[in-house]
Amino acid sequence: MSESFATSQTTRLIGSAGALQLDQRSFAFRAGAVVLGTLFLALASRIEVPMVPVPVTMQTFAIAMIGALYGARLGTLTVLAWLGEAMVGLPVLAGGAGGLAHFAGPTGGYLASFPVMALLVGLLAERGWNAERPLLAFTSMLAANALCLAMGGVWLAGLIGMEKAFVLGVAPFVIGGILKSALGAASLVALARTAKRGDAQ
């Protein structure tokens, strides 16, 4: 297979509308992708370091990946579907939690930020902030994590005050956000290289 054809195939997979180009698939395929995406988010939520009042989880990593892989529209829909599962009581949040109470408690602002995170990463991925530009991919995920901390911190401040909200709900998560953004960008690059090797065969 020629290099130019391999490159075009890789661009199709890692290209401008979400790495998986799901918008070009059938409705049934996209519906299945949403279900799989919610499972991925639920599993990522189980990976946590208990902290008070908000635990450290791999949720934001998974959300950023869903945005980058699925694109803005389907990525946001997937995150909303996952949050809908949580609202009806399914154990899909951090630590296997679920129920409406979590949307009104200390984690409410973070949960509200998650669809916006997926939308932001997806929109930027559609504009080329993807595996072909790892630094921009990292920047998009970092911006999404910053948005999450800002929204979560503002909500938390309304419950416990601004100073405590920053100390307990923002500062401890900054390094984690940077690391998860780097992991997300590296994961996109690894997926792109795998796709390119497959196209070349």
N, C-alpha and C positions, 0 to 999 in steps of 0.2 A: 504494500500500500504506500502511495506517495506521501511525502511529508506534507504537501499542501492539503491533500485530502484528509490526512490525520488531523491536521490543524483545524480544518473546517468542522470535522466531527467533534473535536474537543470543544470548539466554540459553541456548537449546538448544545452540548451537555453542560458547559460551564458558562454559558453566555449571558445575554442581557436581560432575560426575564426570569431570573432564578436559575440556579445551576442545573436543576433537573428538568427545566422547561415543561413543567406540568400543565401550563396553560394550553399546551398543544395536545394534551391527552384527552381521552374520553371522560365523560362525567363520572362513570363508574370507577375509572382509574383514579381520578382526582379525589373522589369520595374515600376510596381505600387509602390514599395517601394521607388524607386528613385523619383517619382513624389511626394509622400507623404513627403519625406525628403526635397525636395525643398520648399514645402509649410511650413514645420516646420522652415526652415531657414528664409523664408520670414517673417513669423510671429515673430520669435525671433528678426529680424532686426527692427521690429516696436517698440520694447521695448527699449527705448533709453533715455539717459540724454544728452541734447544738450551741446556740448562743441566745442571750436574752437582750431585748425582746424579740429579735428577728434572727432565725438561724441562717448560716451560710450553706447554700445548696448549689447544685449545678444547673438550676433552673435557667438562669440568665444565659449560660453557655448554650443550652438547648434551644432557647427562644431565638437567640441570634443565629444559630445554625438553621433553624426552621425558616427564618426570614431570608437568609442567604440562599438556601437550597430551593425553597418553594416560591420565592418572589413575594412581593408586597401583598397582593390580594389574597392568595391562597395561604400564605404564611400567617397573615393576620386572622383569617378565618379559622385556621387550625388552632391558634392560641385561644381564640374566643370559644371554640368548641371545648377545649380542655378546661377553661375556666367555667364553662357551663356545666361540665361534668362535676366540677368541684362544688358548684352552687347547689346541685341536687343531692349532694352528700357523698359522691363517690370519693374514695380515698386516694386522690391523685395529687394533692399538694404535699408540701414538705412534711416528712415524717408520716406519710399516709393519712394526712388530715383531709377533711372535706366539710362542706356545710357553709351556709351563709354567714355564720358568725365571723369567719376569717376575713370576710370582705369589709367588716365594720370594725375589726380590731386593729392591733398595731401593724399588721401586714397589709392592710387595705390599700394603702398608696402604692406599694410595690406591685400588688396584684393588678391594680388599675393600669400601671405602666407597662405591663407585659405585652398587650396587643400593640401599643404604640412603639415599643422596642422592635417587634417583628416588622411593623410597617416601615419604620425608619431604615432598618438594615435591608429590607427587601427593596425599597425604593432606591437606595444607594447602590445595591447590587445590580439593579436594572440599568444603572447609569455607569456601570463599569468598575464599581468598587468591589471587585470579586477576586477570585483566585489568580487572575492574570495580573492583578495589582495588589500584592499581599499587604503592603503598607496601608493602602486605602481601605482594604478589607478590615484590617486591624483597627483603623481609625473609626470606621463605621460602627464596629462592635463596641469599641470604647465609648463612643458618643452615646450609643444605646444604653450601656451600663450607667453612664453618668446621668442620663435622663431618668433611669430607674431610681437611682439614689436620690435625685432631686425630688421626684414625685413622692417617693416613699418617705423621705425626710420631712417634706412639708406636711404630709398627712400625720406623721408621727409627732411632729411638733405641736399639732393641735391637740394631741392627747397628753403629752408629757413635757411640753416646753421645747423651745428651739435648741437650747444648749444641750439638754439631755438627748434630744433627737439626733443631733450631730454626733455626739460622743458614742451613743449606743447604736444608732441606725444608719450612719453614713461612714464615719471614719474607719470602722473595722472592716468595711467592705471594699475600700478603694483598691488595695493591693490585689485582692481577689478578682476585682473587675478587670484590672490590667492583665493579670495572668490568664483569666478566662478568655479575654479578647485575643490575646496572643495564641492561645490554644485553638480558638475558633478559626483564626486566619490560617494557622498551620494546618488545621484539619481540611480546610478548603483547598489549600495547595496540594496536600496529599491526595485528596479525591481527584483533583484535576490531573495529577500525574498518573494516577491509576487509570483514569479514563483514557488518557493519551496513549499509555502503553497498550491498552486494550484495542484502541483504534488502529494502532500501528501493526498489529498482528494480522 
